[in-house]
Protein backbone atom coordinates (compact mmCIF):
# COMPACT_ATOMS: atom_id res chain seq x y z
CA UNK A 1 0.00 0.00 0.00
CA UNK A 2 1.05 3.58 -0.60
CA UNK A 3 0.72 6.83 1.36
CA UNK A 4 2.23 10.29 1.04
CA UNK A 5 2.29 13.72 2.59
CA UNK A 6 1.32 16.49 0.20
CA UNK A 7 1.88 20.22 0.48
CA UNK A 8 3.41 23.16 -1.31
CA UNK A 9 6.13 22.48 -0.40
CA UNK A 10 6.18 19.05 1.28
CA UNK A 11 9.80 17.98 0.89
CA UNK A 12 10.74 19.44 4.29
CA UNK A 13 8.19 17.25 6.10
CA UNK A 14 9.33 14.82 8.78
CA UNK A 15 6.20 12.70 8.28
CA UNK A 16 7.95 10.19 5.98
CA UNK A 17 10.42 9.37 8.77
CA UNK A 18 7.60 8.90 11.27
CA UNK A 19 5.41 6.72 9.08
CA UNK A 20 8.26 4.62 7.70
CA UNK A 21 9.42 3.89 11.24
CA UNK A 22 5.86 2.87 12.06
CA UNK A 23 5.74 0.56 9.05
CA UNK A 24 8.98 -1.09 10.16
CA UNK A 25 7.76 -1.54 13.72
CA UNK A 26 4.48 -3.05 12.48
CA UNK A 27 6.11 -5.19 9.75
CA UNK A 28 4.19 -3.44 6.98
CA UNK A 29 5.56 -3.45 3.45
CA UNK A 30 4.16 0.00 2.70
CA UNK A 31 5.67 3.11 1.10
CA UNK A 32 5.39 6.74 2.19
CA UNK A 33 6.78 9.72 0.34
CA UNK A 34 6.68 13.51 0.39
CA UNK A 35 5.18 15.08 -2.73
CA UNK A 36 5.10 18.76 -3.64
CA UNK A 37 1.60 19.48 -5.01
CA UNK A 38 0.51 22.96 -6.05
CA UNK A 39 -3.04 24.23 -5.67
CA UNK A 40 -3.60 23.80 -9.39
CA UNK A 41 -2.38 20.20 -9.29
CA UNK A 42 -4.33 19.17 -6.18
CA UNK A 43 -7.60 17.98 -7.76
CA UNK A 44 -5.97 15.83 -10.39
CA UNK A 45 -3.45 14.40 -7.92
CA UNK A 46 -6.06 13.44 -5.32
CA UNK A 47 -8.62 12.04 -7.77
CA UNK A 48 -6.00 9.90 -9.49
CA UNK A 49 -5.05 8.33 -6.19
CA UNK A 50 -8.63 7.91 -5.02
CA UNK A 51 -9.12 5.74 -8.11
CA UNK A 52 -6.04 3.61 -7.33
CA UNK A 53 -6.67 0.78 -4.86
CA UNK A 54 -2.98 0.71 -3.92
CA UNK A 55 -3.33 4.07 -2.18
CA UNK A 56 -4.39 4.02 1.48
CA UNK A 57 -4.40 7.76 2.04
CA UNK A 58 -2.66 11.09 2.36
CA UNK A 59 -1.26 13.31 5.05
CA UNK A 60 -2.08 16.91 4.15
CA UNK A 61 -0.17 20.04 5.04
CA UNK A 62 -0.30 23.70 4.00
CA UNK A 63 -1.81 25.05 1.88
CA UNK A 64 -4.23 22.19 1.18
CA UNK A 65 -5.91 21.60 4.55
CA UNK A 66 -9.06 23.49 3.59
CA UNK A 67 -9.30 22.19 0.02
CA UNK A 68 -8.92 18.55 1.09
CA UNK A 69 -12.38 18.71 2.72
CA UNK A 70 -13.93 18.28 -0.73
CA UNK A 71 -12.66 14.72 -1.15
CA UNK A 72 -14.36 12.71 1.57
CA UNK A 73 -16.76 12.53 4.49
CA UNK A 74 -15.53 15.16 6.95
CA UNK A 75 -15.14 14.46 10.67
CA UNK A 76 -16.38 16.94 13.27
CA UNK A 77 -13.00 18.49 14.19
CA UNK A 78 -12.31 19.18 10.51
CA UNK A 79 -15.73 20.77 10.14
CA UNK A 80 -15.25 23.00 13.16
CA UNK A 81 -11.71 24.01 12.27
CA UNK A 82 -12.38 24.34 8.56
CA UNK A 83 -9.54 22.06 7.53
CA UNK A 84 -8.26 18.50 7.72
CA UNK A 85 -4.83 16.91 7.63
CA UNK A 86 -5.66 13.30 6.77
CA UNK A 87 -7.47 11.76 3.80
CA UNK A 88 -8.31 8.08 4.25
CA UNK A 89 -9.07 6.49 0.91
CA UNK A 90 -11.09 3.38 0.01
CA UNK A 91 -14.73 2.84 -0.86
CA UNK A 92 -15.83 5.65 1.44
CA UNK A 93 -13.09 8.33 1.65
CA UNK A 94 -12.93 10.24 4.92
CA UNK A 95 -11.21 13.45 5.99
CA UNK A 96 -9.89 13.80 9.54
CA UNK A 97 -8.12 16.45 11.56
CA UNK A 98 -5.62 14.73 13.87
CA UNK A 99 -3.91 17.98 14.84
CA UNK A 100 -6.67 18.52 17.40
CA UNK A 101 -6.29 15.25 19.35
CA UNK A 102 -2.55 15.37 18.68
CA UNK A 103 -2.12 18.66 20.53
CA UNK A 104 -4.20 17.36 23.44
CA UNK A 105 -2.22 14.11 23.58
CA UNK A 106 1.13 15.90 23.63
CA UNK A 107 -0.09 18.21 26.40
CA UNK A 108 -1.54 15.45 28.58
CA UNK A 109 1.59 13.32 28.28
CA UNK A 110 3.64 16.15 29.76
CA UNK A 111 1.38 17.67 32.41
CA UNK A 112 -1.88 17.31 34.34
CA UNK A 113 -2.38 21.09 34.35
CA UNK A 114 -5.76 22.29 33.08
CA UNK A 115 -4.99 25.39 30.95
CA UNK A 116 -8.09 27.35 31.92
CA UNK A 117 -6.59 30.61 30.68
CA UNK A 118 -4.56 30.40 27.49
CA UNK A 119 -3.08 32.59 24.79
CA UNK A 120 -2.57 31.75 21.12
CA UNK A 121 -0.18 33.68 18.91
CA UNK A 122 -1.57 33.70 15.37
CA UNK A 123 -5.04 33.04 13.99
CA UNK A 124 -4.67 30.62 11.08
CA UNK A 125 -5.65 26.98 10.60
CA UNK A 126 -3.19 25.68 13.18
CA UNK A 127 -4.46 28.21 15.71
CA UNK A 128 -8.04 27.02 15.13
CA UNK A 129 -6.98 23.40 15.70
CA UNK A 130 -5.21 24.37 18.92
CA UNK A 131 -8.26 26.32 20.09
CA UNK A 132 -10.48 23.28 19.60
CA UNK A 133 -7.97 21.13 21.49
CA UNK A 134 -7.73 23.67 24.31
CA UNK A 135 -11.52 23.79 24.67
CA UNK A 136 -11.45 20.04 25.18
CA UNK A 137 -8.69 20.41 27.76
CA UNK A 138 -10.79 22.86 29.78
CA UNK A 139 -9.74 26.29 28.51
CA UNK A 140 -12.46 28.87 29.15
CA UNK A 141 -10.60 32.15 28.59
CA UNK A 142 -8.44 32.89 25.57
CA UNK A 143 -6.23 35.77 24.47
CA UNK A 144 -5.41 35.93 20.77
CA UNK A 145 -2.20 37.74 19.85
CA UNK A 146 -2.01 38.89 16.22
CA UNK A 147 -0.51 41.58 14.03
CA UNK A 148 -3.92 42.47 12.56
CA UNK A 149 -7.00 41.90 14.76
CA UNK A 150 -9.25 41.77 11.70
CA UNK A 151 -7.60 38.51 10.66
CA UNK A 152 -8.70 36.79 13.86
CA UNK A 153 -12.41 36.79 12.95
CA UNK A 154 -12.70 33.07 12.16
CA UNK A 155 -10.83 32.13 15.32
CA UNK A 156 -13.09 34.36 17.41
CA UNK A 157 -16.18 32.84 15.78
CA UNK A 158 -14.96 29.34 16.64
CA UNK A 159 -14.19 30.39 20.22
CA UNK A 160 -17.70 31.78 20.55
CA UNK A 161 -19.17 28.50 19.30
CA UNK A 162 -17.05 26.63 21.86
CA UNK A 163 -18.13 28.98 24.68
CA UNK A 164 -14.57 30.22 25.21
CA UNK A 165 -14.39 33.87 26.20
CA UNK A 166 -11.93 35.54 23.84
CA UNK A 167 -9.96 38.77 23.79
CA UNK A 168 -7.96 39.85 20.72
CA UNK A 169 -4.92 42.08 21.01
CA UNK A 170 -1.87 43.02 18.96
CA UNK A 171 1.54 41.50 19.59
CA UNK A 172 2.92 44.54 21.39
CA UNK A 173 0.10 44.66 23.98
CA UNK A 174 0.73 43.49 27.54
CA UNK A 175 -0.28 39.88 28.15
CA UNK A 176 -2.21 39.03 31.30
CA UNK A 177 -1.28 35.87 33.18
CA UNK A 178 -2.12 32.63 31.31
CA UNK A 179 -1.60 28.96 32.06
CA UNK A 180 -0.39 28.26 28.53
CA UNK A 181 1.00 30.31 25.66
CA UNK A 182 0.79 28.53 22.29
CA UNK A 183 2.51 30.06 19.27
CA UNK A 184 1.63 29.17 15.67
CA UNK A 185 3.75 31.81 13.91
CA UNK A 186 7.32 31.74 12.55
CA UNK A 187 10.00 32.12 15.19
CA UNK A 188 11.10 35.51 13.84
CA UNK A 189 7.67 36.97 14.61
CA UNK A 190 8.15 36.31 18.33
CA UNK A 191 11.53 38.02 18.60
CA UNK A 192 11.23 41.01 20.88
CA UNK A 193 8.11 39.64 22.58
CA UNK A 194 9.17 36.20 23.81
CA UNK A 195 10.54 37.01 27.25
CA UNK A 196 7.73 39.43 28.03
CA UNK A 197 5.12 36.80 27.13
CA UNK A 198 6.90 34.00 28.96
CA UNK A 199 7.04 36.10 32.13
CA UNK A 200 3.23 35.83 32.23
CA UNK A 201 2.84 32.18 31.14
CA UNK A 202 2.82 28.92 33.04
CA UNK A 203 3.90 26.84 30.03
CA UNK A 204 4.84 27.33 26.36
CA UNK A 205 3.90 25.31 23.27
CA UNK A 206 5.65 26.63 20.15
CA UNK A 207 4.66 24.67 17.03
CA UNK A 208 7.98 25.55 15.34
CA UNK A 209 10.67 22.84 15.56
CA UNK A 210 13.28 23.99 13.07
CA UNK A 211 15.24 25.95 14.02
CA UNK A 212 15.04 25.08 17.71
CA UNK A 213 15.19 26.54 20.23
CA UNK A 214 13.08 29.46 19.14
CA UNK A 215 13.07 32.73 21.11
CA UNK A 216 10.02 31.43 22.97
CA UNK A 217 11.66 28.07 23.62
CA UNK A 218 14.80 29.70 24.96
CA UNK A 219 12.84 32.05 27.19
CA UNK A 220 10.74 29.17 28.54
CA UNK A 221 13.83 27.08 29.26
CA UNK A 222 15.55 29.98 31.02
CA UNK A 223 12.42 30.47 33.14
CA UNK A 224 12.22 26.77 33.99
CA UNK A 225 8.82 26.36 32.34
CA UNK A 226 7.36 23.36 30.55
CA UNK A 227 8.13 23.98 26.87
CA UNK A 228 6.76 21.86 24.05
CA UNK A 229 7.50 22.33 20.37
CA UNK A 230 6.49 21.32 16.88
CA UNK A 231 8.00 17.85 17.22
CA UNK A 232 5.54 17.20 20.05
CA UNK A 233 2.61 18.32 17.89
CA UNK A 234 3.90 16.38 14.89
CA UNK A 235 4.26 13.20 16.96
CA UNK A 236 0.90 13.70 18.63
CA UNK A 237 -1.03 14.10 15.39
CA UNK A 238 0.81 11.14 13.84
CA UNK A 239 -0.48 8.70 16.47
CA UNK A 240 -4.10 8.90 15.30
CA UNK A 241 -3.14 9.48 11.67
CA UNK A 242 -1.09 6.31 11.49
CA UNK A 243 -3.97 4.29 12.95
CA UNK A 244 -6.50 5.83 10.55
CA UNK A 245 -4.32 5.01 7.55
CA UNK A 246 -3.11 1.54 8.55
CA UNK A 247 -5.29 0.19 11.36
CA UNK A 248 -2.08 -0.34 13.38
CA UNK A 249 -0.78 1.44 16.47
CA UNK A 250 2.29 3.55 17.12
CA UNK A 251 3.26 5.38 20.30
CA UNK A 252 3.84 9.09 20.79
CA UNK A 253 7.37 8.34 21.98
CA UNK A 254 8.21 6.31 18.88
CA UNK A 255 6.84 9.01 16.56
CA UNK A 256 8.73 11.79 18.30
CA UNK A 257 11.93 9.77 18.35
CA UNK A 258 11.71 9.07 14.61
CA UNK A 259 11.07 12.75 13.85
CA UNK A 260 13.91 13.84 16.12
CA UNK A 261 16.37 11.43 14.53
CA UNK A 262 15.51 12.64 11.04
CA UNK A 263 15.74 16.29 12.06
CA UNK A 264 19.12 15.62 13.65
CA UNK A 265 20.31 13.86 10.49
CA UNK A 266 19.32 16.86 8.37
CA UNK A 267 21.10 19.21 10.72
CA UNK A 268 24.22 17.03 10.71
CA UNK A 269 23.95 16.24 14.42
C-alpha distance (Angstrom), angle and dihedral (degrees) to the residues before:
residue distance angle dihedral
X1 . . .
X2 3.78 . .
X3 3.81 134.7 .
X4 3.79 134.6 168.1
X5 3.76 143.5 180.0
X6 3.79 113.9 -122.7
X7 3.78 129.6 -162.9
X8 3.77 142.7 123.7
X9 2.94 92.8 -80.0
X10 3.82 110.8 9.3
X11 3.79 102.7 156.2
X12 3.82 92.0 92.6
X13 3.82 92.2 58.2
X14 3.80 120.1 120.7
X15 3.81 90.8 -157.1
X16 3.83 93.9 97.6
X17 3.81 90.0 59.3
X18 3.81 91.5 49.2
X19 3.79 96.8 46.9
X20 3.80 95.4 41.8
X21 3.80 89.8 52.3
X22 3.80 88.0 50.8
X23 3.79 91.3 50.7
X24 3.79 90.4 51.7
X25 3.79 93.0 48.4
X26 3.82 91.0 48.9
X27 3.83 94.9 41.9
X28 3.80 92.6 -119.2
X29 3.79 119.6 156.7
X30 3.80 92.6 -146.7
X31 3.81 132.6 133.0
X32 3.80 129.0 -136.1
X33 3.78 126.0 -175.7
X34 3.79 140.9 170.7
X35 3.80 114.4 -117.0
X36 3.79 127.2 -172.1
X37 3.83 106.7 -137.3
X38 3.79 122.2 177.4
X39 3.80 123.2 -146.7
X40 3.79 90.0 -104.5
X41 3.80 91.9 52.2
X42 3.81 96.6 45.1
X43 3.81 100.8 89.3
X44 3.77 95.4 48.1
X45 3.80 92.8 43.4
X46 3.81 94.7 50.4
X47 3.80 96.6 42.4
X48 3.80 92.1 49.5
X49 3.78 90.7 54.6
X50 3.79 94.4 43.0
X51 3.81 86.3 59.9
X52 3.82 92.8 50.5
X53 3.81 114.3 83.6
X54 3.81 90.6 -156.5
X55 3.80 90.5 69.9
X56 3.81 116.9 87.6
X57 3.78 97.5 -179.7
X58 3.78 152.2 -67.8
X59 3.76 138.9 -94.3
X60 3.80 108.0 -140.7
X61 3.77 128.3 -151.6
X62 3.81 135.6 169.6
X63 2.94 131.2 -8.5
X64 3.82 96.5 14.5
X65 3.81 103.6 58.0
X66 3.80 93.6 101.0
X67 3.81 96.9 40.2
X68 3.81 93.1 50.2
X69 3.82 89.5 69.2
X70 3.80 88.8 79.3
X71 3.80 94.2 67.1
X72 3.79 105.4 63.6
X73 3.79 149.9 1.6
X74 3.81 105.0 -55.9
X75 3.81 122.6 -133.3
X76 3.80 121.0 -134.9
X77 3.83 98.0 -102.2
X78 3.81 90.1 52.6
X79 3.80 90.3 49.3
X80 3.79 93.0 50.0
X81 3.79 95.2 44.1
X82 3.79 94.9 39.8
X83 3.78 94.5 -126.9
X84 3.78 143.9 64.3
X85 3.78 134.7 -152.9
X86 3.81 101.9 -161.6
X87 3.80 131.5 58.7
X88 3.80 113.7 -169.6
X89 3.78 110.4 -162.0
X90 3.81 131.4 -156.6
X91 3.79 133.1 90.6
X92 3.80 91.8 -32.5
X93 3.84 110.2 30.0
X94 3.79 115.5 -150.3
X95 3.79 133.6 -165.3
X96 3.80 119.8 -146.2
X97 3.78 136.6 -179.6
X98 3.81 108.4 -143.3
X99 3.80 93.5 168.7
X100 3.80 88.1 82.6
X101 3.82 98.6 56.1
X102 3.80 89.0 33.3
X103 3.81 92.9 61.4
X104 3.80 90.8 46.6
X105 3.81 92.1 48.5
X106 3.80 93.1 50.4
X107 3.80 90.9 48.9
X108 3.80 95.6 47.3
X109 3.80 92.8 48.0
X110 3.80 89.9 58.2
X111 3.81 104.2 37.5
X112 3.80 145.7 8.3
X113 3.81 91.1 -144.6
X114 3.81 115.3 127.7
X115 3.83 105.4 -139.2
X116 3.79 96.5 -143.8
X117 3.80 92.1 162.9
X118 3.78 116.1 38.9
X119 3.78 141.2 164.8
X120 3.79 127.9 -148.0
X121 3.79 122.4 -161.2
X122 3.80 108.4 -148.0
X123 3.79 132.2 18.6
X124 3.80 107.4 -131.9
X125 3.80 133.1 110.6
X126 3.80 94.2 -66.5
X127 3.80 90.3 50.1
X128 3.82 90.2 52.9
X129 3.81 90.8 51.2
X130 3.79 91.0 49.8
X131 3.80 91.0 48.4
X132 3.79 91.1 54.2
X133 3.80 90.3 48.2
X134 3.80 91.8 48.1
X135 3.80 91.7 51.1
X136 3.79 87.9 55.8
X137 3.79 90.4 49.1
X138 3.81 91.3 54.6
X139 3.81 104.7 -93.2
X140 3.80 111.1 156.7
X141 3.81 102.0 165.5
X142 3.79 124.4 49.1
X143 3.79 135.5 -176.6
X144 3.79 116.2 -160.9
X145 3.81 116.1 -154.9
X146 3.81 114.5 -160.3
X147 3.77 141.7 150.3
X148 3.81 92.0 -126.4
X149 3.82 117.5 29.2
X150 3.80 91.1 -158.1
X151 3.80 89.6 67.7
X152 3.80 91.9 60.6
X153 3.82 94.7 68.9
X154 3.81 97.2 106.3
X155 3.80 91.7 46.6
X156 3.80 91.1 50.1
X157 3.81 90.7 48.8
X158 3.80 90.6 52.7
X159 3.81 91.3 47.4
X160 3.79 89.8 52.1
X161 3.81 90.7 51.4
X162 3.81 89.4 50.6
X163 3.82 92.2 48.4
X164 3.80 92.4 -116.9
X165 3.79 113.3 145.3
X166 3.79 107.0 -128.5
X167 3.78 136.2 -163.2
X168 3.81 121.7 -172.6
X169 3.79 121.9 -152.9
X170 3.79 138.8 160.9
X171 3.80 122.3 -100.0
X172 3.79 94.7 -103.0
X173 3.82 94.6 55.0
X174 3.80 120.1 104.7
X175 3.80 113.6 -95.3
X176 3.79 118.7 -135.2
X177 3.79 118.1 -138.6
X178 3.84 114.0 -68.5
X179 3.79 133.8 177.8
X180 3.81 92.1 -135.2
X181 3.79 136.2 19.4
X182 3.82 113.3 -161.5
X183 3.80 119.3 -171.5
X184 3.81 123.6 -160.3
X185 3.81 98.4 171.9
X186 3.82 132.0 92.1
X187 3.78 114.4 -78.6
X188 3.80 92.8 -113.2
X189 3.80 90.7 62.5
X190 3.81 90.9 62.3
X191 3.80 96.0 51.8
X192 3.77 109.3 115.7
X193 3.80 92.9 21.7
X194 3.80 104.0 55.1
X195 3.79 101.7 88.9
X196 3.79 93.0 41.9
X197 3.82 91.0 52.4
X198 3.79 94.3 43.5
X199 3.80 90.6 52.8
X200 3.82 86.9 66.3
X201 3.82 99.4 39.6
X202 3.78 133.0 87.6
X203 3.81 94.2 -155.6
X204 3.81 139.4 1.1
X205 3.81 130.7 -137.6
X206 3.81 111.6 -176.0
X207 3.82 111.9 -178.8
X208 3.82 91.0 -153.6
X209 3.82 115.0 98.3
X210 3.78 103.4 167.2
X211 2.93 116.9 84.2
X212 3.80 97.3 24.8
X213 2.92 136.4 -144.4
X214 3.77 96.2 42.4
X215 3.81 121.1 -163.9
X216 3.80 87.8 -94.2
X217 3.79 92.4 47.8
X218 3.78 92.3 50.1
X219 3.79 92.6 47.6
X220 3.81 91.4 48.8
X221 3.80 91.9 49.2
X222 3.80 92.0 48.4
X223 3.82 89.1 50.7
X224 3.80 92.4 48.5
X225 3.80 93.1 -118.4
X226 3.78 129.5 147.6
X227 3.80 104.6 -94.9
X228 3.78 123.9 -171.7
X229 3.78 125.8 -178.7
X230 3.77 144.7 -168.2
X231 3.80 93.2 -73.1
X232 3.81 88.0 62.1
X233 3.80 91.6 51.3
X234 3.80 92.0 43.9
X235 3.81 91.7 51.1
X236 3.78 92.8 43.9
X237 3.80 94.9 52.6
X238 3.81 91.2 44.5
X239 3.82 93.1 60.8
X240 3.81 94.3 67.8
X241 3.80 93.4 31.5
X242 3.78 93.1 56.7
X243 3.81 91.0 50.1
X244 3.81 92.8 47.9
X245 3.80 91.7 51.4
X246 3.81 99.8 40.4
X247 3.81 109.6 15.9
X248 3.83 87.5 -125.6
X249 3.80 130.5 110.4
X250 3.78 133.0 -116.9
X251 3.79 128.6 176.5
X252 3.78 128.4 -120.1
X253 3.79 89.5 -121.8
X254 3.81 93.1 53.4
X255 3.81 92.1 48.1
X256 3.78 93.6 48.7
X257 3.78 92.2 46.0
X258 3.81 92.1 52.0
X259 3.81 91.6 48.7
X260 3.80 91.9 46.8
X261 3.79 93.0 50.3
X262 3.79 92.1 50.7
X263 3.79 92.7 46.8
X264 3.79 89.9 49.6
X265 3.81 90.5 49.8
X266 3.80 91.1 52.8
X267 3.77 91.2 48.9
X268 3.80 91.7 48.4
X269 3.80 93.3 -116.4
